[in-house]
Amino acid sequence: MNDFPLLTIILLLPVAGAVILAFMPPLAAKGIKVIAAAIMGAVALLASYAYWRYDFTAGGMQFTQSIPWIADLGVSYSVGVDGVSLPFLLLTALIGFSAVFASWNLEQRPKEFFILLLILLAGVTGTFIVRDLFIFLLFYELVVIPIYIMVIIWGSTKRVSKEYAGMKLTIYLLLGSAFMLVGIVALYLNAFPEGARTFSMELLAKAHQLGHLSEEFQIFSFFLLLLGFGSLLSMWPFHSWSPDGYAGAPTAVSMIHAGVLKKIGGYGLIRIGLLVLPLGMKFWAPLIAGLAVVNVLYAAFIALAQKDLKYVIGYSSVSHMGYVLIGLAALNGVGISGAVANMFAHGIMSALFFAMIGYVYEKTHVREMNGLGGLAHQMPRVAVGFMLAGMASLGLPGLISFVPEFTIFVGSFSRYPLFAVLAIAGIIFTALYVLRLLANVLFGPRRQELDHYRDARGPELVPLLVLGTVLIAFGLFPNLLMQKISNEVQNMLPLLASLQDAPALWGGIWR
């Protein structure tokens, strides 16, 4: 299993596709789209194969490959996936494949658009499969560049200018990466003595066990990583870039932004924060839990006041990331399993939401709820997509979000009862803004002026079919997701057990 470079092929396929598209004539729009779809289809199939073949009973890193690169610095090209990173690999592939078809009707400079889209997807994929922090930073920086270009060229000008949205998004991502860089460099210099330094995540995770990292250092370094990864995860108060970024981005970028880009933040807090700097995670966990509740309630309340469809789902995404944060802060196996599963679930449902919003906007050039209504009459298939995503956002049993959210509440209640109750109350606000959106956009009397808009068909249905199928299948059979994650989290239980006592500095005020 480990001899075949499966992950490297998955990583290089989008890069190869971008190179092929670079030699395509700019006017061959259909051929460009077909090649991009074929490349991402192959990636989705290989990622699904990796997900299916992963031996969850054995756990640990699988499909591994390691090649020394900069030996003097301890840098190597090292890839592999475990039960935590594997769901994000599948998530990236599925959303990337769907994003190609969500952009199928793009007419403005399709060659450049799909080249940047493939590069973006390669960068996101790299962050989830690499096991070297230096390479992780390279892939993260690779993600920022195409996003900025795609927003300012193909973005929307509704409510905020695409230039403003692109610049704000980029500045926040780069500021976050600056804090991450300082924290990672400090970790690199302090984990091992000169001559034995390394960027390997596995070896850095052993530095704590060997007593190389003092508690004070871990608290300081984790705080830097929290600023970086927390900003990426749209943790309050570093969240404002996210709704504006959604609103100004083209549909495909909104899908990737909400579906997988944010998840790099949560994944980083687990892979680098918890496993490498556990005492830092333990110290800051109560603060993370408190900010998580603000995320849930504040963002959901703001979503209630929005009229623009993308802003509603943008603030909804910020709110849902609060559930992820409180699950991580619980520092127990149940909470962390729920947080990872919820990131996957949110990625699927938010990408489906933005795909449907993008289709409606493409046909009507309207994103304000007041300008729509009764669309289920003219667009019944799109209405199905809206309903699936909306009901999943509510945590409806039988859909993908129910088990992850329930797991988070169980895990967080045992550690932060008050915060857990407040977070659960956020479901009320979620129900209000989701049902309001569905009622105002889909239902009501038939509006004759909208009759000339046709429903999704052909390639336009692919996002609904792919994401909708996953949303239902993983909801009806939650073990497809939870089993992979829970078995991996079992390996963290000894570490988590050592972190259960609340930090003395914070006392019991958070309970």
C-alpha positions as CSV (number, residue, x, y, z in Angstrom):
1,M,0.0,0.0,0.0
2,N,2.8,2.4,0.9
3,D,4.9,1.5,-2.2
4,F,2.6,3.2,-4.7
5,P,2.8,7.0,-4.7
6,L,-1.0,7.5,-4.6
7,L,-1.0,10.8,-2.7
8,T,1.8,12.2,-4.9
9,I,-0.3,11.4,-8.0
10,I,-3.4,13.0,-6.4
11,L,-1.3,16.1,-5.7
12,L,0.4,16.3,-9.1
13,L,-2.7,15.7,-11.2
14,P,-4.1,19.2,-10.8
15,V,-0.6,20.6,-11.5
16,A,-0.3,18.5,-14.6
17,G,-3.8,19.7,-15.7
18,A,-2.8,23.3,-15.2
19,V,0.2,22.8,-17.4
20,I,-1.9,21.1,-20.1
21,L,-4.4,24.0,-20.0
22,A,-1.5,26.5,-20.4
23,F,-0.9,25.1,-23.9
24,M,-4.6,25.1,-24.9
25,P,-5.8,27.8,-27.2
26,P,-7.8,30.4,-25.2
27,L,-10.8,30.1,-27.4
28,A,-11.2,26.3,-26.9
29,A,-13.5,26.9,-23.9
30,K,-15.3,23.6,-24.1
31,G,-12.0,21.6,-24.3
32,I,-10.6,23.5,-21.4
33,K,-13.6,22.7,-19.2
34,V,-13.6,19.0,-20.3
35,I,-9.9,18.6,-19.4
36,A,-10.4,20.3,-16.0
37,A,-13.4,18.1,-15.3
38,A,-11.5,15.0,-16.3
39,I,-8.5,15.9,-14.1
40,M,-10.6,16.6,-11.1
41,G,-12.7,13.5,-11.8
42,A,-9.6,11.4,-11.7
43,V,-8.6,13.1,-8.4
44,A,-12.0,12.4,-6.9
45,L,-11.8,8.8,-7.9
46,L,-8.3,8.3,-6.5
47,A,-9.2,10.1,-3.3
48,S,-12.3,7.9,-2.9
49,Y,-10.1,4.9,-3.5
50,A,-7.7,6.0,-0.8
51,Y,-10.7,6.6,1.6
52,W,-12.1,3.2,0.8
53,R,-8.8,1.3,1.1
54,Y,-7.6,3.0,4.3
55,D,-7.2,0.4,7.0
56,F,-9.0,2.1,9.9
57,T,-8.4,-0.8,12.2
58,A,-4.7,-0.3,11.9
59,G,-4.9,3.5,12.0
60,G,-1.9,5.8,11.8
61,M,-0.3,7.3,8.7
62,Q,-0.9,5.3,5.5
63,F,-0.1,5.7,1.8
64,T,3.2,7.3,3.0
65,Q,6.1,8.5,1.0
66,S,9.2,10.5,2.1
67,I,12.0,12.0,0.0
68,P,14.7,14.1,1.6
69,W,14.8,17.6,0.1
70,I,16.9,20.2,2.1
71,A,18.8,17.9,4.4
72,D,20.7,20.7,6.2
73,L,17.4,22.2,7.4
74,G,15.7,18.9,8.1
75,V,13.2,19.4,5.3
76,S,11.8,16.5,3.3
77,Y,8.9,15.9,0.9
78,S,6.8,13.6,3.2
79,V,3.2,12.8,2.6
80,G,0.7,10.5,4.3
81,V,-2.9,10.5,5.6
82,D,-4.5,9.2,8.8
83,G,-8.1,9.2,10.1
84,V,-8.0,12.9,10.7
85,S,-6.5,14.1,7.4
86,L,-8.1,11.5,5.1
87,P,-11.7,13.0,5.3
88,F,-10.2,16.4,4.2
89,L,-8.5,14.8,1.3
90,L,-11.8,13.3,0.1
91,L,-13.6,16.6,0.9
92,T,-11.2,18.6,-1.3
93,A,-11.5,16.2,-4.2
94,L,-15.3,16.2,-4.1
95,I,-15.7,19.9,-3.8
96,G,-13.0,20.5,-6.4
97,F,-14.7,18.3,-8.9
98,S,-18.1,20.0,-8.2
99,A,-16.5,23.4,-8.5
100,V,-15.5,22.7,-12.1
101,F,-19.1,22.1,-13.0
102,A,-20.3,25.0,-11.0
103,S,-18.2,27.1,-13.3
104,W,-19.3,25.3,-16.5
105,N,-21.0,28.4,-18.0
106,L,-18.1,30.7,-17.4
107,E,-17.3,32.7,-20.5
108,Q,-14.7,35.3,-19.3
109,R,-11.2,34.0,-19.8
110,P,-11.9,30.3,-19.0
111,K,-8.4,29.2,-19.7
112,E,-6.8,31.4,-17.0
113,F,-9.7,30.7,-14.6
114,F,-9.4,26.9,-14.7
115,I,-5.6,27.0,-14.5
116,L,-5.8,29.0,-11.3
117,L,-8.6,26.7,-10.0
118,L,-6.4,23.6,-10.5
119,I,-3.4,25.3,-8.8
120,L,-5.6,26.4,-5.9
121,L,-6.9,22.8,-5.4
122,A,-3.4,21.4,-5.6
123,G,-2.3,23.8,-2.8
124,V,-5.3,22.9,-0.6
125,T,-4.7,19.2,-1.1
126,G,-1.0,19.6,-0.2
127,T,-1.8,21.2,3.2
128,F,-3.8,18.1,4.2
129,I,-1.4,15.4,3.1
130,V,2.1,16.7,3.9
131,R,3.9,15.7,7.1
132,D,6.6,18.4,7.0
133,L,5.8,21.9,8.4
134,F,8.1,23.6,5.8
135,I,6.2,22.1,2.9
136,F,2.9,22.8,4.7
137,L,3.8,26.5,4.7
138,L,4.7,26.4,1.0
139,F,1.4,24.9,0.1
140,Y,-0.5,27.3,2.3
141,E,1.1,30.3,0.6
142,L,0.4,28.7,-2.8
143,V,-3.3,28.8,-1.9
144,V,-3.4,32.6,-1.2
145,I,-2.1,33.7,-4.7
146,P,-4.8,32.2,-7.0
147,I,-7.6,33.1,-4.6
148,Y,-6.7,36.8,-4.8
149,I,-6.4,36.8,-8.6
150,M,-9.7,34.8,-9.1
151,V,-11.6,37.2,-6.8
152,I,-10.5,40.4,-8.3
153,I,-11.0,39.2,-11.9
154,W,-14.0,36.9,-11.8
155,G,-15.6,38.0,-8.6
156,S,-19.0,39.7,-7.9
157,T,-19.5,43.4,-7.5
158,K,-22.7,43.1,-5.4
159,R,-22.6,45.0,-2.1
160,V,-18.8,45.1,-1.9
161,S,-16.4,45.5,-4.8
162,K,-14.5,42.4,-5.8
163,E,-11.2,44.4,-5.4
164,Y,-12.1,45.2,-1.8
165,A,-13.2,41.6,-1.0
166,G,-10.0,40.1,-2.7
167,M,-7.7,42.5,-0.9
168,K,-9.3,42.0,2.5
169,L,-9.3,38.2,2.2
170,T,-5.7,38.2,1.2
171,I,-4.5,40.5,3.9
172,Y,-6.2,38.4,6.6
173,L,-4.8,35.2,5.2
174,L,-1.3,36.7,4.9
175,L,-1.4,38.1,8.5
176,G,-2.5,34.8,9.7
177,S,0.3,33.1,7.9
178,A,2.8,35.6,9.4
179,F,1.8,34.5,12.9
180,M,2.0,30.9,11.9
181,L,5.4,31.4,10.4
182,V,6.8,32.9,13.6
183,G,5.3,30.1,15.7
184,I,6.6,27.4,13.5
185,V,10.1,28.9,13.3
186,A,10.2,29.2,17.1
187,L,9.1,25.6,17.3
188,Y,11.8,24.5,14.8
189,L,14.5,26.3,16.7
190,N,13.5,25.1,20.2
191,A,12.2,21.5,19.7
192,F,15.6,19.9,19.0
193,P,19.3,21.1,19.4
194,E,21.2,22.4,16.4
195,G,22.2,19.6,14.1
196,A,19.1,17.5,14.9
197,R,16.5,20.1,13.9
198,T,13.6,19.0,11.8
199,F,10.3,20.1,10.3
200,S,8.8,16.6,10.5
201,M,5.5,16.8,12.3
202,E,5.9,13.3,13.8
203,L,9.3,14.1,15.2
204,L,8.2,17.5,16.5
205,A,5.3,15.8,18.3
206,K,7.9,13.7,20.2
207,A,9.7,16.9,21.5
208,H,7.0,17.4,24.2
209,Q,7.3,13.8,25.3
210,L,11.1,14.2,25.5
211,G,10.7,17.3,27.6
212,H,12.4,19.6,25.1
213,L,9.5,22.1,25.1
214,S,8.8,24.0,28.3
215,E,5.2,24.8,29.3
216,E,5.9,28.5,28.9
217,F,7.2,28.0,25.4
218,Q,4.3,25.9,24.4
219,I,1.8,28.5,25.7
220,F,3.6,31.3,23.7
221,S,3.9,29.3,20.5
222,F,0.4,27.9,20.6
223,F,-1.0,31.5,20.9
224,L,0.8,32.5,17.7
225,L,-0.6,29.4,15.9
226,L,-4.0,30.2,17.4
227,L,-3.9,33.7,15.8
228,G,-2.9,32.2,12.5
229,F,-5.2,29.1,12.3
230,G,-8.0,30.9,14.2
231,S,-8.1,33.7,11.7
232,L,-8.3,31.1,8.9
233,L,-11.1,29.3,10.8
234,S,-12.8,32.7,11.1
235,M,-12.7,32.7,14.9
236,W,-14.2,35.8,16.4
237,P,-12.9,38.6,16.3
238,F,-10.8,37.7,13.2
239,H,-13.8,36.7,11.1
240,S,-14.9,39.7,9.2
241,W,-12.8,38.8,6.1
242,S,-14.9,35.7,5.6
243,P,-18.4,36.9,4.7
244,D,-16.9,39.7,2.5
245,G,-14.7,37.1,0.8
246,Y,-17.6,34.9,0.1
247,A,-19.7,37.7,-1.3
248,G,-17.0,39.0,-3.6
249,A,-15.7,35.6,-4.8
250,P,-16.9,33.6,-7.9
251,T,-19.0,30.6,-7.1
252,A,-16.2,28.0,-7.4
253,V,-14.0,30.0,-5.0
254,S,-16.8,30.5,-2.5
255,M,-17.3,26.7,-2.6
256,I,-13.6,26.0,-2.0
257,H,-13.3,28.8,0.5
258,A,-16.2,27.6,2.7
259,G,-15.8,23.9,1.9
260,V,-12.1,23.3,2.5
261,L,-10.0,26.5,2.9
262,K,-11.4,27.2,6.4
263,K,-10.8,23.6,7.4
264,I,-7.0,24.1,7.1
265,G,-7.4,26.2,10.3
266,G,-9.1,23.5,12.3
267,Y,-6.8,20.8,10.9
268,G,-3.8,22.9,11.8
269,L,-5.0,23.3,15.4
270,I,-5.2,19.5,15.7
271,R,-2.1,18.4,13.8
272,I,0.3,21.1,14.9
273,G,-1.4,22.7,17.9
274,L,-2.7,19.8,19.9
275,L,-0.2,17.1,18.9
276,V,2.9,19.2,19.0
277,L,2.1,21.8,21.7
278,P,-0.4,20.0,23.9
279,L,0.3,22.2,27.0
280,G,-0.3,25.3,25.0
281,M,-3.6,23.8,23.8
282,K,-4.5,23.0,27.4
283,F,-3.8,26.5,28.6
284,W,-5.8,28.3,25.8
285,A,-8.6,25.8,25.5
286,P,-11.0,27.7,27.9
287,L,-10.5,30.9,25.9
288,I,-11.1,29.1,22.7
289,A,-14.3,27.7,24.1
290,G,-15.5,31.1,25.1
291,L,-14.7,32.6,21.7
292,A,-16.4,29.6,20.1
293,V,-19.7,30.6,21.8
294,V,-19.4,34.1,20.5
295,N,-18.8,32.7,17.1
296,V,-22.0,30.6,17.3
297,L,-24.3,33.2,18.7
298,Y,-23.0,36.5,17.3
299,A,-22.6,35.2,13.7
300,A,-26.0,33.5,13.7
301,F,-27.6,36.7,15.0
302,I,-25.9,38.7,12.3
303,A,-27.0,36.2,9.6
304,L,-30.6,37.0,10.7
305,A,-30.2,40.6,9.5
306,Q,-28.8,39.8,6.1
307,K,-30.7,40.1,2.8
308,D,-27.9,39.0,0.5
309,L,-27.9,35.2,0.1
310,K,-24.1,34.9,0.2
311,Y,-23.9,37.0,3.3
312,V,-26.5,34.8,5.0
313,I,-24.4,31.6,4.3
314,G,-21.2,33.5,5.0
315,Y,-22.2,34.4,8.5
316,S,-23.7,30.9,8.9
317,S,-20.3,29.5,8.1
318,V,-18.7,31.6,10.8
319,S,-21.3,30.4,13.2
320,H,-20.8,26.7,12.4
321,M,-17.0,27.1,12.9
322,G,-17.9,28.0,16.5
323,Y,-19.1,24.4,17.0
324,V,-15.8,23.1,15.6
325,L,-13.8,25.3,18.0
326,I,-15.8,24.2,21.1
327,G,-15.4,20.6,20.1
328,L,-11.6,21.1,19.9
329,A,-11.5,22.9,23.2
330,A,-13.2,20.1,24.9
331,L,-9.9,18.2,24.8
332,N,-11.6,14.8,24.8
333,G,-12.0,12.1,22.2
334,V,-15.7,12.7,21.7
335,G,-15.3,16.4,21.1
336,I,-12.4,16.2,18.7
337,S,-14.1,13.4,16.7
338,G,-17.1,15.6,16.4
339,A,-15.1,18.6,15.4
340,V,-13.3,16.8,12.6
341,A,-16.6,15.2,11.4
342,N,-18.4,18.6,11.6
343,M,-15.7,20.2,9.4
344,F,-16.3,17.6,6.8
345,A,-20.1,17.9,7.0
346,H,-20.0,21.7,6.9
347,G,-17.7,21.6,3.9
348,I,-20.2,19.5,1.9
349,M,-23.3,21.5,2.9
350,S,-21.8,24.9,2.5
351,A,-20.3,24.1,-0.9
352,L,-23.7,22.9,-2.0
353,F,-25.3,26.1,-0.7
354,F,-22.9,28.3,-2.6
355,A,-23.3,26.2,-5.8
356,M,-27.0,26.7,-5.7
357,I,-26.7,30.4,-4.9
358,G,-24.2,30.8,-7.7
359,Y,-26.6,29.2,-10.2
360,V,-29.5,31.4,-9.1
361,Y,-27.3,34.5,-9.4
362,E,-25.9,33.4,-12.8
363,K,-29.5,33.2,-14.2
364,T,-31.2,36.1,-12.4
365,H,-28.3,38.4,-11.4
366,V,-30.2,38.8,-8.1
367,R,-28.9,37.7,-4.7
368,E,-31.2,39.7,-2.5
369,M,-34.0,37.7,-1.0
370,N,-36.5,40.4,-1.6
371,G,-35.9,40.1,-5.4
372,L,-36.6,36.4,-5.4
373,G,-39.5,34.2,-4.3
374,G,-41.3,31.1,-5.4
375,L,-38.3,29.8,-7.3
376,A,-39.3,26.3,-6.6
377,H,-41.9,26.7,-9.3
378,Q,-39.3,27.5,-12.0
379,M,-36.2,25.7,-10.5
380,P,-37.4,22.6,-8.7
381,R,-34.0,20.9,-8.9
382,V,-32.2,23.9,-7.5
383,A,-34.8,24.0,-4.8
384,V,-33.9,20.5,-3.9
385,G,-30.3,21.6,-3.5
386,F,-31.3,24.5,-1.3
387,M,-33.5,22.3,0.9
388,L,-30.8,19.6,1.4
389,A,-28.2,22.2,2.3
390,G,-30.6,24.1,4.6
391,M,-31.9,21.0,6.4
392,A,-28.3,19.8,6.9
393,S,-27.4,23.2,8.3
394,L,-30.2,22.7,10.8
395,G,-28.7,19.4,11.9
396,L,-31.7,17.4,10.7
397,P,-31.4,13.7,11.6
398,G,-30.6,11.5,8.6
399,L,-28.4,14.2,7.0
400,I,-24.6,14.6,7.3
401,S,-24.5,17.2,10.2
402,F,-26.6,15.6,12.8
403,V,-24.2,13.0,14.3
404,P,-21.1,15.4,14.2
405,E,-23.0,18.2,16.0
406,F,-24.5,15.9,18.5
407,T,-21.1,14.4,19.2
408,I,-19.7,17.9,19.7
409,F,-22.4,18.8,22.2
410,V,-21.8,15.6,24.2
411,G,-18.0,16.1,24.3
412,S,-18.2,19.8,25.2
413,F,-20.9,19.5,27.8
414,S,-18.7,17.3,30.0
415,R,-16.0,20.0,30.1
416,Y,-17.9,23.3,29.6
417,P,-21.5,22.8,30.6
418,L,-22.5,26.5,30.4
419,F,-20.7,27.1,27.1
420,A,-22.3,23.9,25.6
421,V,-25.8,25.0,26.6
422,L,-25.2,28.4,25.0
423,A,-23.9,26.8,21.9
424,I,-26.8,24.5,21.6
425,A,-29.1,27.6,21.9
426,G,-27.5,28.8,18.7
427,I,-29.5,26.2,16.8
428,I,-32.6,28.4,17.4
429,F,-31.0,31.3,15.5
430,T,-29.8,28.8,12.8
431,A,-33.4,27.6,12.3
432,L,-34.6,31.2,12.0
433,Y,-32.2,32.4,9.3
434,V,-32.2,29.1,7.3
435,L,-36.0,28.8,7.3
436,R,-36.4,32.5,6.5
437,L,-34.0,32.1,3.5
438,L,-35.8,29.0,2.2
439,A,-39.2,30.6,2.6
440,N,-38.2,33.9,0.9
441,V,-36.3,32.3,-2.0
442,L,-38.1,29.1,-2.8
443,F,-41.7,29.3,-1.6
444,G,-44.7,31.5,-2.0
445,P,-46.8,32.3,-5.1
446,R,-45.4,31.9,-8.5
447,R,-43.7,35.0,-9.9
448,Q,-44.5,35.3,-13.6
449,E,-41.4,37.6,-14.2
450,L,-39.2,34.7,-13.2
451,D,-40.7,32.1,-15.6
452,H,-38.1,32.6,-18.3
453,Y,-35.3,31.3,-16.0
454,R,-34.7,27.6,-16.6
455,D,-33.8,25.0,-14.1
456,A,-30.3,23.4,-13.8
457,R,-29.7,20.6,-16.3
458,G,-26.8,18.7,-17.8
459,P,-23.4,19.6,-16.3
460,E,-25.0,22.1,-14.0
461,L,-26.6,19.3,-12.0
462,V,-23.2,17.7,-11.1
463,P,-22.7,19.7,-7.9
464,L,-26.2,18.8,-6.7
465,L,-25.7,15.1,-7.5
466,V,-22.3,14.7,-6.1
467,L,-22.6,16.8,-2.9
468,G,-26.2,15.9,-2.3
469,T,-25.4,12.2,-2.5
470,V,-22.6,12.5,0.0
471,L,-24.8,14.7,2.2
472,I,-27.4,12.0,2.4
473,A,-25.2,8.9,2.3
474,F,-23.0,10.1,5.2
475,G,-26.1,11.1,7.1
476,L,-27.8,7.7,6.8
477,F,-24.6,5.8,7.4
478,P,-22.6,8.0,9.7
479,N,-20.0,5.3,10.4
480,L,-18.7,5.9,6.9
481,L,-17.2,9.1,8.4
482,M,-17.1,8.6,12.2
483,Q,-15.4,5.2,12.1
484,K,-12.4,6.5,10.2
485,I,-12.1,9.5,12.6
486,S,-12.9,7.9,15.9
487,N,-10.3,5.1,15.5
488,E,-7.6,7.7,14.8
489,V,-8.6,9.8,17.8
490,Q,-8.3,6.7,19.9
491,N,-4.6,7.0,19.5
492,M,-4.7,10.5,21.0
493,L,-6.5,9.4,24.2
494,P,-3.4,9.0,26.3
495,L,-2.4,12.6,25.4
496,L,-5.9,13.9,26.0
497,A,-6.2,12.2,29.3
498,S,-3.1,14.0,30.5
499,L,-4.7,17.4,29.6
500,Q,-8.0,17.0,31.4
501,D,-7.2,19.1,34.4
502,A,-8.2,22.7,33.9
503,P,-5.3,25.2,33.8
504,A,-4.8,26.8,37.2
505,L,-4.6,30.3,35.8
506,W,-8.1,30.1,34.4
507,G,-9.6,28.4,37.4
508,G,-13.2,27.3,37.2
509,I,-14.7,30.5,36.0
510,W,-15.3,29.0,32.5
511,R,-17.6,26.3,33.9
